[in-house]
Amino acid sequence: MKIETVLSPALFPFLPGGTEGKQVVVIDILRATTTMCVALDRGCEEMVAVAKVEEALEYRPEGYLLAGEREGHKVEGFDFGNSPQEYDAEKVAGKKIVITTTNGTQALSMSRGAEKVWVSSFYNLRATVDAILAIGLPVVMFCSGWKNRFNLEDTLFAGALVEMLAQGGFEIEDDASRAALYLWHEAKSDLTGFLENANHVQRFKSMHTESDLEVCLRMDIGNRAILADYGDEQVGCVLKAWGA
């Protein structure tokens, strides 16, 4: 089975052969996919991801809490932003939440059509690898980046996945995967230090949300892979634990 990596949404349309018959792993470490994994792990009954703020607002009459950000800041009038620290069990257990973000939910929208679409983060790294290996189809690491630009944190996580999947028998197909793997080897002994000057970390500092970085880099706290279910007519996708 082959491993490919897309380092930016701008490159996604150029993926050789598209996504048909492949698994796609959507990665937005700081912070969307981390937040999604945390919310579901803490008892959120249902989480729906949509690309647009207007689409999220349509869920309000159905009793959903609204979550999301633009430019890193919580959307005005929404119940949650995009910090995983907001999603305490007391606030989310048994609740239905719809989320929209600047980058991660856009990548999820673009991934419709793949055989399987996983939402992953360091929070559920091992569980995601186990699920990918169990399915056994070629896999694409899809880095959400920042507004179509490359970022370090998503690429590092892609490298961690590449390393573990290669150990499981997958074959590295492209230079983007090799580059991600090389970066991961450089960074994995001190992720926080390696990312200190990364653009997104600088944005965290400007917003006084540095503590999110520590949360987003914790490994294997959750033990469930998260699958995106697009349905037939849905605008967004429903996120759920694999096998649930």
Secondary structure as UniProt FT lines:
FT   STRAND          2..6
FT   HELIX           9..14
FT   TURN            16..17
FT   TURN            20..21
FT   STRAND          23..27
FT   TURN            29..31
FT   HELIX           32..41
FT   TURN            42..43
FT   STRAND          46..49
FT   HELIX           53..57
FT   TURN            58..59
FT   HELIX           60..62
FT   STRAND          65..70
FT   TURN            71..72
FT   STRAND          73..74
FT   TURN            76..77
FT   HELIX           84..86
FT   HELIX           89..92
FT   STRAND          96..100
FT   HELIX           104..110
FT   TURN            111..113
FT   STRAND          116..120
FT   HELIX           122..124
FT   HELIX           125..135
FT   STRAND          139..143
FT   TURN            147..148
FT   HELIX           152..167
FT   TURN            168..169
FT   STRAND          171..172
FT   HELIX           175..187
FT   TURN            188..189
FT   HELIX           191..194
FT   TURN            195..197
FT   HELIX           199..207
FT   HELIX           211..216
FT   STRAND          226..229
FT   TURN            231..233
FT   STRAND          237..241
FT   TURN            242..243
//
